[in-house]
Amino acid sequence: MRGPLRARRLLAGALAAGLLLAACGSDDDSSDDTSGADPAPTTAAAGGGDSGDGGDAGDSTSGEVVDVNVWIAFTDGRLDWTQAVAEEFNSLIDGYRVVVQGYPDYESLFDATLLAVDQGNPPSVVQYFEAATTDAQDAVDSSGDPIFTSVEAAIGGRSEILGFPVVLDDVVESARNYYTLDGEFKSMPWNTSSAIMFINRTLLDAAGVEGTPATWDELEEACDQFLASDAATNACVTWPNHSWFIEQTIAQQGATLVNNENGRSARATEVDLVSDAMIDYLEWWSGLEDAGVYVYTGTQRDWGGTYDLFAAQGVPFLIYSSSDTTLLTDEGVNGGFDVEAAFMPRNGDRTSDGGNIIGGATLWLVDGLPDGQRDAALAFLNFLNNPENAAEWHRVTGYIPITEASVALLEAEGWFDENPNSRVANEQLAAAPASPATAGALMGNFVNIRNVITEAIEDILVNDLDPATRMQTAQADAQRLLDEYNQLFG
Amino acid sequence: MNAGAAVAVLLVTAALGAFLVGRAAARVGRPTGLGIAIGTAVGALAPLAVMVPLDFCTFDAGVSATDLWFGIALMVGVALVAYQLAANAIDPEARLRRKRAGDDVSHGIFRGHPFMPWLLLAPTLVILVLFLYWPAIRTVRLSTQLVRLGAPRGVDRCVANFTELIGPTRPVWTLVVLLVSVALFFGATFAGRSSSPRVARWASLLSTAGVGAILVFLALLWTASYQKVFIVTMIISVGTVAGGLVISLLIASLAYQPVRGASVYRTLLVWPYAISPPIAGLLFFVMFDPNSGIIEHWLDRLLGIPLPNYRQNATLAQFVVILASIWKTLGYNLLFYIAGLQTVPKDQLEAATLDGAGSFARFWYVVIPALSPITFFLIVTNLTYAFFETFGTIDYLTAGGPAGATRVAMYEIYEVAIPGRDLGRGAAQSLILFAGVVALTVWQFRSTGRRVSYGR
């Protein structure tokens, strides 16, 4: 009896292990995101599709459903929202299934993409953020072919794909300008935002501060007034030490960050971190910090800490991404204070109007997909940005409505009248004069150069260094990073 | 290509090998001629083994003086290690001595087919080669290149990934400190050979001073930015190891007392060890939060002192990192110390009591020396922990900040190689860290290890 019993036990054990593996393979969407680099879960999910063998029963209803993998850098509600849109898309289309997988941040998403390409099993669509645009354009596989192809070229002038209308032509100007390289719209914009200022009007009213500061000087004045009042808190304003805000302010002042028209007429070869626009801004910033007006949370790219400070009414002013407009406005509703959105303050001495650039990310189409799969991916990209979805995306997050049609839809619904804060980002972007400065800088190794900038600023803020001297060091480091990138990719 | 210089260095290393190994051979009673032959061979071959893969690029025309001297130092350094190995290999006594010292396992005999042991070892060997040796070789290769994940090509950089970290701000002092440390090591060697016990006692002191001088030399050697990484690594490692051992020994001697419920205390004390370093980082992040942390709350409530923000204060940030690291590894150290305290010979303690030694004297003169093997072991493991595993704690607690004040070597490697995507520099820096750990361990085995009493 012992023999068969043992064999049965072994079998049961193997079955249990198999089930466990299958379970791990199927619910890999949120549990362990870095495991996306590991091909195992994806092959488990996609195996039925592309090999077409009817052997594994149960999972797929018909053997011909081809998976279109879309990898994005969200793991929160934004992933759930996208997955819901994908579900809706899947119910409208035959033969293809869009599978959206989330990654915790852009960096791990890039690494996973590069590894997947290396292993010959790339996804169909990958989300790259704006600073990595050059990296995405230059990315090649092991045989030296580009990983991504231009969305505009892939659409090829069609007005609808697999029955889904194309919306790429309708994308708002600021995003179109940013992502148009060499005259071609390279990738499908999706989450797009701008840096705007949030104001705790209740706190300002209690302090007797009136008006909405539009320039650096006005902000400083309002802060002095606020801090001198009875309603004063520990500090007056904060924003994350993120290079994006520095890029915004450089663009506002009409300066460029790199040569060759901000890297738009040709590959950027010289970076400029010691421009007057940069030094003036850093001197103003560190002056605010020294005076106790600006509060530094002590961590680079601290979105959470600065957000919390504003939400807890620790500061009346917060300069932040418009992506969280809805959330921040709700903080006010829940916390019993009025939140107002306004343009990001500008340098009144140098510029008379705005001039902000976008931020966020776009969806890049992988090159070399079979025609059918490519069209399904393109159809999904356009479905994701159709007026209803783009408007809903704006409503739930605060990212700008990305197409003119979605703006019109929201306008018609009266959304902007009910939520005036949501209007600010689009208005600010539309107010920017078209120029290389406001198109936004493009350069290789931008992500690392951003880190060089924020590191230098942390040094300036924490150790009270002279901005001009410290930025000279940063300039050398950044130039080296750019040179090395161009050496490898140029 | 400066071929003349390369040949000259090779001749020097070969001649030096002939001299040193020849002398060593004579000392152990082997034929001097054999020693000279072996010494010449290893003296020439060892530097070649390093320089041929590098294609002698440090001797190329137009390289910087730093690169040239780095290449020469590399050749000489490899040759010195090779001499030592050769001298040991020809010494018939060396093996016996190692066996006596207890760090050489005597081999059993495997009966059966000679192929069998290899077959049994194969799974282990395959894993070692695939996941340890192959990546290690790749790391060495990468360290000489400019490479990026996803780049279409790589560029050879010779030894620039290493030499660009070298750039003493005070070259004269650097040289002086180097000479002092060499002198101290020679002094230690001579003192160690002396027959007079009074002189011999100086040996360990001199070698400790020599290591200190070497550390100062290294600190002076780097460029200003890497110097900061080096000093921060030293502060956090030494703080974690020294602080951790002292605190855990004190707590262990309390927890060892036979009080009611001692086993419960001991179990609770070991708990932090089960927590992973990132979680320790998160816990301290929350506790020390300058706005809403519990430390801030009680400091303010009880003493009325506001807690300065450790995320903006370099010294405090280092202190909090050290504290979190000590706390995290406390359970591990306690486990060993409590076990060790149970092995302290009772008769010696009783004898000391009869001789009138107070509790402090007993602790200092009997307990601490009896614990020396455990302390030695813990220093090695804790140093490894401090170098490699505080990463998780630091990442969650300070992310290397403020302004690099808690950016230890391991964190710097991560920053350069993973978010920075610069695999070449990351590989080079990880080799530097590896060399540092190897050097520290060798020094510990040679100095501390000698004085450790295993009670035999």
Interface residues (C-beta under 8 A of the other chain):
Chain A: E107 F110 D111 L114 D135 A139 V140 G144 Y296 T297 G298 T299 Q300 G314 V447 N448 N451 E455 E458 D459 V462 N463 E484 Y485 Q487 L488 F489
Chain B: L146 V147 R148 L149 G150 A151 P152 R153 G154 V155 N291 N309 Y310 R311 Q312 A314 T398 A399 G401 P402 A403 G404 I418 P419 G420 R421 D422
